[in-house]
Amino acid sequence: MDAENPKQVYEDLKSQIRYHNYRYYVLDDPVVSDFEYDQMLKQLEKIEAQHPDWVTPDSPSQRAGAEPQDKFEKVVHPVPILSLANAYDPQGLRDWFDRISKLDERVGKTEFTIEPKLDGLTVVLRYDNGVFTQGATRGNGVIGEDITANLRTINVLPLRIPVQPGGPAVPEVLYVRGEALIYKSDFENLNQLLEEAGEKTYLNPRNTAAGSLRQLDPRITAQRPLKLLVYAIVAHRNGEIPTSQWETLEYLRALGFPVAASSRRVATLEDAIQICMETDPGQFAYELDGMVIKLNDLALSADLGVVGKDPRGAIAYKFPAEVVSTKLVDIGVNVGRTGVLTPYAILDPVEIRGAVIKQATLHNFDYIAETDIRVGDRVMVKRAGEVIPYIIGPVVDARDGTEKPYVPPPVCPSCGEPVVNPPDEVAYYCVNSSCPAQLVRNLEHFVSQGAMDIVGLGINTVQQLVDAGLLTDLADLYHLSKNQLLKLEGFKEKKAENLIASIEASKSQPLARLINALGIRGVGEVAAQDLAARYHDLDALSQASAEEIEAIGGFGPSIAENITEWFASPDNQAMLAKLRASGVWPTAEEKTAGGPRPLDGLTFVITGTLPSLSRAEAKNLIETNGGKVTGSVSARTSYLLLGEDPGSKFDKARQLGVPMLSEADLQQLIKDKAQ
Ligand code: IVH
């Protein structure tokens, strides 16, 4: 540390971290490795521990979530936070344009911007001399609620602008408007985790985002995958701001805010209409319920004024209804891999935006009771982008008395064994370890790509084998014979031989894959790799205590307990003994100090979207195998791990002649080197 000016060292460190934060979260294009970033954060925390009086709320260390509050304070917005008028078809947009053209002749000459109409929670962010000082909900448009502490936990929200030295000048006070939202994939992951933990799942990304931000405990908000996209400057004091909407978007982007990449600028209303018609909301990573068309000239917009709460200078084109009503014919129940029973709606087929919907999720049994959904009801169904359609609720007025309240099944619909509903969980479980429905799901997982990767064994064949009584547990796979298969429908000589061969080949899958394949609740690919790196074989793992597993890091008490419970089950032990007897018993080098690992000494850079691993999972895979992951390509990079839509790192690697690997190549490299 620079002993002469430690405060300056601290300030420099903060601005570096701020910049790397922005590269990572907003641009998704980090230039340093996570390791280097973590080192900087640690250094920052060290300095702050020595000088607590230096810490200000805009320090990158202040995102984790502050103490809970009793209530939200009220915030008066600097100007009313307006809404938008809606149009539902091209004619509605043309009518809007004709109306305002008559009011001001400049309308005919201005350009337009088109932006996604984000379906999140509107937020108003205040910056004083570039420091984020206050964030509020829209409320009634005049007064909102102070949710600063919650907003601070959103990683893409800059705590200080501009995020990078040399960025545009910032007015003394700046109010920025945007939407806080949850991306569809993050939403689905969150729900999957909740479902596996037997907790209540959320209805949709919008409600989850809104609910998370209205939490009195910011530490809970910090655990939600919230994002932000901004689109307007609401007010400012002292300083310059752009005069057009397009420049506003560019300016906000240059300050370090996340701005929707799909925003466009066009010369005519007809161009804008064409874009609206061609846009498929399913293509977006987040939910949108339409497009917003704005006059690019902001002075003109301001001069046109407002009608009620709607500014004349902008209009929302709403996509055709995504909510329809239909009859709930029946309620079916799925049995998941972990035995969780999940109800689903069987509907009179109905079309929503071109797709025919016959089924929809009902989340859990509590949801059916709370929403008072009855069999025979007319129900409202919503489909948003790729998110699975769900039932919003019944149309109570349409009831004729024939509807039947629903009672959760007392026994498993697959095996008929009694169902269990633990007192502190919303989930109902079938706890019969030989339940055929669970077995089918478990097998489906066991043979899948990230697990034992048994080619040629799809869900239908799995079902066929279980129905034929050939499989009663996972280990039975390794006892199948060609003759048995030949007796089944659709199996000819070649197909049977191929399947037997791929089952045989799976015996040499590494330990991590087998651990993942077992389907222990909460143990996915990444956790399985960590366990394989720590334990030599399944014997060692089955003797580990929950405390010991927790000590590995990244394992919470409930997952650790799931693991020990899984291994304590006599059925599972019997199944493991069968696996072992069949020769399915991979071993791994224990991660003792300095033991050699397959990727030792190799440095990787990751770019683009990989087919099955997330960036964090890929990094974890490389690191648990001894490799290093850095953020930028250099002559010292051993390999570029290349996914789809690569960034600039791809060009750099090509220039430098750095070899490139696909995800499958990487898996192969680890396997080859491990031998
Ligand atoms: S501009 C005066 N732009 O949709 C400017 N609003 O249904 C008015 N919204 O209350 C808002 N995406 O919260 C604007 N790109 C976008 C938007 C957007 C979503 C929200 C906004 C508004 C609501 C109106």
Boltz pocket constraint, residues with backbone or C-beta under 6 A from the ligand:
constraints:
  - pocket:
      binder: B
      contacts: [[A, 82], [A, 83], [A, 84], [A, 115], [A, 116], [A, 117], [A, 118], [A, 119], [A, 122], [A, 178], [A, 179], [A, 231], [A, 232], [A, 292], [A, 311], [A, 314], [A, 316]]
      max_distance: 6.0
